[in-house]
């Protein structure tokens, strides 16, 4: 886990969260689905759906931190989406920024990384 220096030489742990974003075509559009948070955004392209979802993820985490509601942060996606994770094609990992509006009394900001995975269309 990464560490950053704190005042007076003490070390402070930086929490980290790694999220999986599954991208797949659905009804002529692209869906971006964060499996750990069960958040979904759709758009005309995979890139735009992912961009929209990353913004929502940042806001969702900021809300949980600012409202001291971390117990409701994670809501796993249904099992059929997790199964698709194993056949999806990896597309890279990126860090995202959490847009907190106030920091006083809030816990340390987590280091959030998003792993992009591209899957085929869901077949019913």
C-alpha positions as CSV (number, residue, x, y, z in Angstrom):
1,X,0.0,0.0,0.0
2,X,1.4,3.4,-0.9
3,X,2.6,5.7,1.9
4,X,3.0,9.4,2.1
5,X,5.0,11.4,4.7
6,X,3.0,13.2,7.3
7,X,4.1,16.0,9.6
8,X,6.9,15.4,12.1
9,X,8.3,12.5,10.2
10,X,5.4,10.1,10.9
11,X,4.1,8.0,8.0
12,X,0.4,8.0,7.1
13,X,-1.3,5.2,5.1
14,X,-3.2,6.2,2.0
15,X,-6.1,3.9,1.5
16,X,-6.5,2.5,-2.0
17,X,-9.5,1.2,-3.9
18,X,-9.3,-0.7,-7.2
19,X,-12.5,-0.8,-9.2
20,X,-13.4,-2.8,-12.3
21,X,-15.3,-1.1,-15.1
22,X,-16.9,-3.5,-17.6
23,X,-17.6,-1.9,-21.0
24,X,-20.1,-3.7,-23.3
25,X,-22.4,-2.9,-26.2
26,X,-26.1,-2.8,-25.3
27,X,-29.0,-2.0,-27.6
28,X,-26.9,0.1,-30.0
29,X,-25.1,2.0,-27.2
30,X,-22.2,1.4,-24.9
31,X,-22.6,0.7,-21.2
32,X,-19.9,1.2,-18.6
33,X,-20.6,-0.7,-15.4
34,X,-18.6,-0.4,-12.2
35,X,-18.9,-3.9,-10.7
36,X,-18.0,-3.1,-7.1
37,X,-20.4,-0.1,-6.9
38,X,-23.1,-1.3,-9.3
39,X,-23.1,2.1,-11.1
40,X,-23.9,2.2,-14.8
41,X,-23.6,4.9,-17.5
42,X,-24.4,4.6,-21.2
43,X,-23.3,6.6,-24.2
44,X,-22.8,6.4,-27.9
45,X,-19.2,5.3,-27.6
46,X,-17.3,3.2,-25.1
47,X,-14.9,6.1,-24.3
48,X,-17.8,8.5,-23.5
49,X,-19.6,5.9,-21.4
50,X,-16.4,5.3,-19.4
51,X,-15.8,9.0,-19.0
52,X,-19.3,9.6,-17.7
53,X,-19.0,6.7,-15.3
54,X,-15.6,7.8,-13.9
55,X,-17.3,11.2,-13.0
56,X,-20.2,9.4,-11.3
57,X,-17.7,7.1,-9.4
58,X,-15.8,10.2,-8.2
59,X,-19.0,11.9,-7.0
60,X,-20.3,8.7,-5.4
61,X,-17.1,8.2,-3.4
62,X,-17.0,11.9,-2.4
63,X,-20.6,11.7,-1.2
64,X,-19.8,8.7,0.9
65,X,-16.8,10.4,2.5
66,X,-18.4,13.8,3.0
67,X,-21.6,12.4,4.5
68,X,-19.6,9.8,6.6
69,X,-21.6,7.1,4.9
70,X,-18.8,4.6,4.0
71,X,-20.9,1.6,5.0
72,X,-23.1,2.3,1.9
73,X,-20.2,2.8,-0.5
74,X,-20.0,-0.6,-2.0
75,X,-23.0,-2.4,-3.7
76,X,-21.8,-5.3,-5.9
77,X,-23.3,-5.8,-9.4
78,X,-25.4,-8.9,-10.1
79,X,-23.5,-12.1,-10.7
80,X,-24.0,-12.3,-14.4
81,X,-21.9,-9.1,-14.8
82,X,-19.1,-10.6,-12.6
83,X,-19.1,-13.7,-14.8
84,X,-18.4,-11.5,-17.8
85,X,-15.3,-10.1,-16.1
86,X,-13.4,-13.4,-16.7
87,X,-13.9,-13.3,-20.5
88,X,-13.4,-9.5,-20.9
89,X,-10.4,-8.0,-22.6
90,X,-8.3,-5.8,-20.3
91,X,-8.0,-2.2,-21.5
92,X,-5.7,-0.5,-18.9
93,X,-5.8,1.0,-15.5
94,X,-6.1,4.7,-14.6
95,X,-6.3,6.8,-11.4
96,X,-9.3,9.0,-10.8
97,X,-9.7,12.1,-8.7
98,X,-12.2,12.4,-5.9
99,X,-13.9,15.8,-6.0
100,X,-14.4,16.6,-2.3
101,X,-16.0,20.0,-1.6
102,X,-14.8,20.1,2.0
103,X,-12.1,18.2,3.8
104,X,-12.4,19.2,7.5
105,X,-12.7,16.1,9.6
106,X,-13.0,13.8,6.5
107,X,-10.9,10.6,6.5
108,X,-7.8,10.4,4.2
109,X,-8.7,10.5,0.5
110,X,-8.3,7.1,-1.1
111,X,-6.2,6.4,-4.1
112,X,-8.8,5.2,-6.6
113,X,-7.8,3.2,-9.7
114,X,-10.2,2.0,-12.4
115,X,-9.4,-1.1,-14.5
116,X,-11.1,-1.0,-17.9
117,X,-12.4,-4.3,-19.3
118,X,-14.2,-4.7,-22.6
119,X,-16.8,-7.5,-23.0
120,X,-19.1,-8.7,-25.7
121,X,-22.8,-7.9,-25.7
122,X,-24.9,-9.7,-23.1
123,X,-27.0,-12.5,-24.6
124,X,-30.2,-13.3,-22.7
